[in-house]
């Protein structure tokens, strides 16, 4: 028996139990939109996802209960206006204490985080826990997580991370969870600090093939001679690597970026499956990040693009700030590095010495590796202590 779909005009297939179905009707039933992975291409699609937001004006994200505070950092300024007039726009985090930014129950995903903290950005440690785990999947100083590892502002305009004037940190990594999500920030300094923040998330169904978001910080200061800087090691499980941020201080005169990035995966030992061709090449630049100025001289040229950038170059001032410092990011959004069982990521530090020979460098290098994977994840190495984290 023949029939035609009134939506697409294609011939429908007759089923005894369900009537007539065509391909488009079947797709509409199977591919019900869950509100995740938003883009211009799906912005018009409706879903049953529930939008929620946590901030100092709504610590729980409950429906219809935001802006109800009667106590908070803005209470004095609002004393003539009362409830509903910006009474709690921020939080004060005591010295040497941990504050819970968000504690979400249910299934869904964090879709955006905005934050602006006071104090030293290496002394505020951001941690994230998924589905009740006791060891964090994210453990990174707040500045490095938002691609500003040198405790100084730099404009970042990328798809995953944006940093805007004056110190507005934004991230758009999708962070799925199936039971719960907990975000904390630890203040390891000896001073109380103020943090303004907003965590925007959706409550919805999460497909079985969604991995969990992870980020890990490491630092070598200085990098031991003839050793590679390790971005990640000991990652166990199935997943894909999605990004690198590096805060790099050159401790030698001359070019510092001949080193290669290497991805060891799924049992690789001495040699990796993927090997780059140079540091600036990995960050999607070339020829030393150099550009000519109007007067014909050559200089480092900052750049920030959707997938890669060197948004920060801190130049010597001729006095006490004697070393050049760089902030670089590379997001593997369109080219994730997939692994089935294990992953290790390293970066060499190479310059030049006499006779056209490579010089293994001993630079100050910090990094954050970003990836998605199945849980449980392997334990992270212990973070450096306060002195080991500090940049000055």
Secondary structure, DSSP 4 states (H G I P E B T S, - for coil): ---B-TTT-PBPEEETTTEEE-HHHHHHHHT---S-S--TTTTT---S-EEEEEETTBSS--TT-TT--SSSTTTTTTTTT-TTSSS-S-EEE-TTEEEEEEEEESSEEEEEEEEEE-S-GGGEEEEEEETT-SS-SEEEEHHHHTT-TTSS---EE-SSEEEETTTEEEE---EEESSEEEEEEEE-SSS-EEEEEEEEEEE----TTPPEEEEEEEEESSPPTT-PEEEEEEEESSEEEEEEEEEEEE-SSS--B---EEEEETT--SS-SEE-S-HHHHTT--GGGEEE-TTS-EEE--EE-SSEEEEEEE---SSS--SEEEEEEEE-SSS-EEESSEEEEEE--EEEEGGGEEEE---EEEEEEEEEEPSSPPPPPPPP-HHHH---
